[in-house]
Amino acid sequence: MKIRTAITKKDRKRFIEFPYNFYRSDPVWVPPLRSELHGQFDPGQNPFLDHCEYELFILENHGEMLGRVAAFIDTLAVDFWGEPIGLFGYYECVPDPAASKLLLEAARDWLASRGMNSMRGPWTFVSQEWGLVVEGFDEQPVIMAPHNPHYYGDQMTSFGLEKVKDLLCYSISAADGYQIPERILALTDRVAERYGVTVRPIDMKRYDQEVEIILELSNATITGNWGYSPVTEAEARAVGRDLKQIVQPSGVMIAEDREGRAIGFAIALPDLNQLLSGLNGRLLPFGWLKLLWGLPRLCRYRMFALGVLPEYHGKGIDSLIYRALYEALFTPDLWMEINYVLEDNVPMNNAIQKLNAVPSRRYRIYEMRLGADR
């Protein structure tokens, strides 16, 4: 077995498309669109790479690819965190401890050689695609959520990586009888009246301006969250461009105070994975027809983000936004995963549990010290 960097165009393609072969017999994995996956590594499509230095590593045995890993430094995040924390991601590996060790050593050594004091991951070049699945392996992942074999966690800890944070997921199912509890309905009625808050869907005719509002809210409402780093305007525009093709107005809610100032938001993305399954990452020849026909009929969602300005924390505004979102999306078959919630975000976890959402999945992020600090 040997490690080498993916330098040539052919190598990069092998790196990017390795999962399509690796997971081909996994009934849970959903092949993402190949064009979208390649776009993550294209600076012309992904402005995250404007502030990112990275290296891609391939593990081979007599020409057969056994695994891959990316090591990268997000300079914007390092500046914001005030710590030289390097990242690793896009990790895939056969169930062989020696293979895993070679891959993780390559990432560790590359980051250490560039002055990083810690290695954290798995992480990706896309917002909120973090972590390894450690609970909830048997359910199909929602849009923009990772999936991995059971043994990856053991490979991390065997190398010396330790848990640094768990990310929790919850779900609701109208088909299984889910309803917003009566006490929450009464509470949110009082909240709306007391604070003069109204919640409205996004205005698609003013889409670009609405994206700017959500960007400002996002950077103001989750700036203190663990793992957060600022989203640039270019990144927000790119995300807005990509999501415009699938977002539903009723799935994006903006809360406003009496003066019409935006104070909170929520985004629920249609779970496109329900339509991508079976396409093997390709829209041609007939995949685009499946998406075109199926997208308006989807009733499964991922709650991608929810934020409220700090001065409105603890006032029930988050429950009010959630209620508006749920009622706007409601069908008898509505299903939604709330993804992710930091394990130590006690107020948010308590609020979700009071809404009677049930735990569905757990992701884990690992970290280890590098260099002389090990």
N, C-alpha and C positions, 0 to 999 in steps of 0.2 A: 504493500500500500504506500502511496505517496501523495503529498499535498502539493498543489501548484495553484498559482493565481490564474484567474480567468481574464486573460488579456485580449485575445483575439475575438472577433465578432462571433465566430463559431463557438468559442468557449463560453461567451456570455449567454448565447442562446441556450447552450446545454445547461448552464447554471439556472437560468430563469425557468426553463421548461422541465427541469428534473422532476418536480412533483407529479406531472401528468403520467409518468411511468411508475414512479415510486408508489403512488396511491391507487393505481389502476384497479386493484382488487378490493379496495376499501369501500364498503357500501355507504359509509357516512360522508366521506369527503366529497365536496362539490367543486369540480374544476372551474376556476375563475376564467373569465374571458382572457384569452392569450394576449389580445391587444391591450387590455387594461394592465395585465401583469408586466408586459414589456414597457408600458408607459411609466411604471414606477421607477425604472432605471434610465429613463430618457430625460436629460435636463431640459429639453424643449417642452416636455409635458409635465414634469414634476419639479416645481420651483423649490421644494424642500432640498433638492440637491445643490441649490445655490449656496447653502451654508453648511454643506456636508462634505467631508472627506471620507472616502471608503475604499475598501479592497474586497474582492470576491475570491473565495477559495473553493477549489474543487478537490475532492478526495477520489482517487482512482486506484484500481487494482488491475494491472494488465489491460488498461484502456476502458475497463468497466467502471462507470461512475457509481460510487458508494455513498456519497453525501456531499453536502455543501454548507457553507456558512459565510456570512458577510460580517466584516468588522468595520465600524464607522464612528466618526466623531462629528456630532452636530455642534458646530461652533456657537450657534445661537443659544442652544440649550446649555452648553458649558458656561457661557458668559452669564446666563440667567441664573443657573444653579449656584454659580460661584465655586464649583468643584470640577476637577478634571475627571469626569465620568465618561468613559467610552462605552460604546454600545455594540451588541452583536445581535444578529437576527438572520432570518431566512434559513434557519438551521433545519437540516434534514439529514438523517443518518440511519444506516442499517443497524440492526440490533447486535452490535459488536463493540465491546468496551474499548478495544484498541483503536477502532475507527473513530469513535466519539472523541477519544483523547486527542488524536491527531488534529481533528477539526477545531476543537476548543483551544488547544495549544496555539494553533495558527492565529486565531482571533486574539487570544490573550497576548501573544508576543508582539503582534502588530500594534495593538493599542499601547502596550507598555513602551514600545520603542518610540512612540510619539508623545510620551509624557503623561499618559493617563494613569491615574492612581487606582481606578476601579473599572471593572467590566460589568455591565448590566444588560440584561435581556431575558428572553428574546424581545426584540424591538423591530420595527420596520420603518420604511420610508413613508408610511401612510399613517395619518392621525388615527389613534385608538385601535390599531391592530397590534396589540401587545400580548405577551404572555404565552405560557403553555397551558393547555387544558390539563387539570389535575382531578377534576370531578365533572361528570356529564359527558363522557366519551361517546355514549351510544346514540345521542340525538344529533341530527344534522345541524351544523353550525349556521347561524344567520349571516346575512350579508356583512362583509368586511370583518369577519371574526375568524380566528385561527382554528385549526384542527390538527391533531398530532397523535401518534401512537402512544400507548400507555407508558412505554419504557423510557420516554424522553426525560421524565423527571428524575429517574434513577441515574441516567447519564449525566445530568447536571450536577447532582449531589456527589456522585462518585468522583467528579473532577474537582470538587471543592467549592462549587457555587452553592450559595445558601439563599433560602427564601428571603426576599426583602419586602415583598408586598403581594397580597392576594387581591384579585379583582373579582367581585361577585356579580352574578347574573340572577335575575328573577323573571318569572313569566306569569302571564295571565291568559286564561282561555274562556271566552264566552261560551263556547260549545260545551265546556265542562261546568257551566253554571256560574262563572265569575260575574260578580256585580260589585260596583263601588259600594262600600258599607254606608248605611244610612247616616251614621254619625259623621262621615266625611262629607256627605252631601250637605248636611246641615252646617257643618263647619265652614265649608267653602262658600255657602250662601252668605254667612256672616262676614267672612273675610272680604268678599267682593263689595259688600255694602260698607263695611267699616273703612276700608282703604280706597274705595272708589276705583277699584281695578277692573278693567275689562280685558278679555282675551279674544284675539282675532286671528284668523288664518293669514298666512302670507299672501301678499298681493302679487300675483305672477306678472301683472302688467308693469310693476315696479320692481322686478326681480333683482336687478343689480343693486338698487338702493336698499332693498330688504336684506340682501347678503351683507352689505356694509353694516347695517344695524345689528345683525346677528354676530358679526365679527367683533364689533365693539362690546356687545354684551358678553360674548364668550371670553374675551380677554379680561373683562372686568369681573366676571362672576366666578371663574374657576382658576384665577391666577395663583391662589394659594394652595391648590390641589397638588398632592405629591405627583411628580413626574411631568407636571405641566411645563411647557415652554411657550413663549409667544408665537402666535401664528401670524406670518407676514401677510400683507395685502395680496401679494402675488399668489401665495398658497390659498388664501380664502377665495380668490377669483377662480383658481384652478378647481378647487373643490366645488364651488358654486356652479361652474361650467359643467363638471361631470354629473353632479346630482340633479341638475335641471332636467336631464333626460328622463329621470325616474321619479323625482319627488312629486308628491301629491299636495296640493294646497292645504287640504285638511290635515296633513301630517306635519305641518310646520306651524306652530302657534307662537304668537308674540303677545306678551302681557303689557298693558299700558296703564299708567296712573291717571288721575283726574285731569292732568294737564296734557295728556297724550304722550308722555315720555315713556319710551320702552324701558321696562324694568326686569323683564325675564323672557325666556323663550324655551321651547321644546322642539326637538326634531325627531320624528319617527320615520324611518326609511322603509319602504316596501321591501320585503325579504326576497330579493331577486334570486337568491339561491334556489328558491322553489321552481324557478323557470330555467336556471342554468344547468340543473342536474340532467345529465344525459347528453349534453351538447359537446362535451370534451373540450370546452373552451373556444369553440368556433361558432360563429353566427351563420356561416355558409355551409350548405346551401339553404337550409330551412330554419336555422335557429332564430333568425331575426323575426320570422313569422310567429314563432312560439312566444317571443318576447312581446311583440306588438299586440298579439291577441290576449296574452295572459296578464300583462302589467295592470290594465285597468280592473282586473278581476281579483287581484291579490288581496287577501285579507290577513296576511301574516306580516309582522313588522318587527323591526329592531328600533327600540328607543335609543337613539344615537347620542343625544345630548339633552340636558335640561339644566338651566342656570337661572339664578335670581340674584339681583344686585345685593351686595352685602348689607345695605341698610334695611332690606326687607327680609333678611333671614329670620327664621323663627316665627314668622307671622302667618304661615299657612299658604303663602303665594305659590309655592311649588305644588301643593296639592290642588290648588285652584287651576293651575296650568295643566296638570295631569288630567283632571276631570274634563276640562275643555277638549283636550286631545282625544281622550277616550270616547267622549260623546260624539265628536266629529268623525271618528273612524269607525264607530260601532256598526257591526253586522253580527248576526247570530253565530258566525264562524270566526269572529275576530280572535286572533292570537298575537301576543306581543311579548318579546323578550326585552327586559330593561338591562342594558349592557353598556358599560361596566359601572360598578359602584365600588369605590375603595373600601376595603374591609374595615378600616378604622374611621370611616366617615359615619360616626354614630347617628347624627341627626338624619342623614339621608336614608340609612338602613332602617332606622326606626319608622320613618315616614312611609317607606315602601312596605314594610311589614304591616303597618296599620291599614294600608290599602288592600291587604289580603293577597298580595303577590307572593308566589311561592319560590323558594330557591330552585334554580335550574342548572347552573353551571358555575365552575370556579376556575379562574385562570391564575397562574402564578408567575411572578417575575423574580429572577435570581440576580445575585450580585456577588462579586468577590474582589478582594483587594489585590493590587498588582505591585510588582517591584519589591522594594525593601519593606513595604508595609505588610506584606503577606505573612 
